[in-house]
Amino acid sequence: MITHISGRLIEKNPTSVVIDCSGVGYLIHISLHTFSLLPADEALTLYTHLQVKEDSHTLFGFVEKMEREIFRLLISVSGIGASTARTMLSSLHPEQIKQAIATNDVATIQSIKGIGAKTAQRVILDLKDKILKVFDVDVNSAVASNTSKEEALSALETLGFARKQAENVCSDILKNEPNATVETLIKQALKKL
């Protein structure tokens, strides 16, 4: 198993990078989350997951070990392949996925393109215990922030903002301030919308 690759960044786009490692160029598939964390300089180390199939060997790369662990947990769920797991990590921050699974938040998981209600429920059912055991997730804090987010979204919708856009803005705010109150969420969201 190839656990990480260090080298010089040759090519970079939102879905993949090419890293030159001692004269060999490795094509590594990445999520948008990893893309956003790529350093500006050329030296780079990515934690990797090698997927071996009959007809291909595919490398997936992650800037953070935590994202790789969530990726591995996601692909262990029946019906979730590597492409779907990468899409999930591109659509939501890994922390949001952890919190959604830990708090039984089917709506957040289902908001990802290509994930239906049954698949979202299966992801939560299969991974909740593992997420709570492997990662130190504060369920009470997550439930409180989820309630605050829902109340803020409801208020923003009443003010005439589109739910999807408001949800993205609120999620960004909660990434930086996980314990933000409803009032703080609404005030900051109004500045960004």
Secondary structure, DSSP 8 states (H G I E B T S, - for coil): ---EEEEEEEEEETTEEEEEETTEEEEEE--HHHHHH--SSSEEEEEEEEEE-SS-EEEEEESSHHHHHHHHHHHTSTT--HHHHHHHHHHS-HHHHHHHHHTT-HHHHHTSTT--HHHHHHHHHHHHHHHHHHS---HHHHHHHHHHHHHHHHHHHHTT--HHHHHHHHHHHHHH-TT--HHHHHHHHHHH-
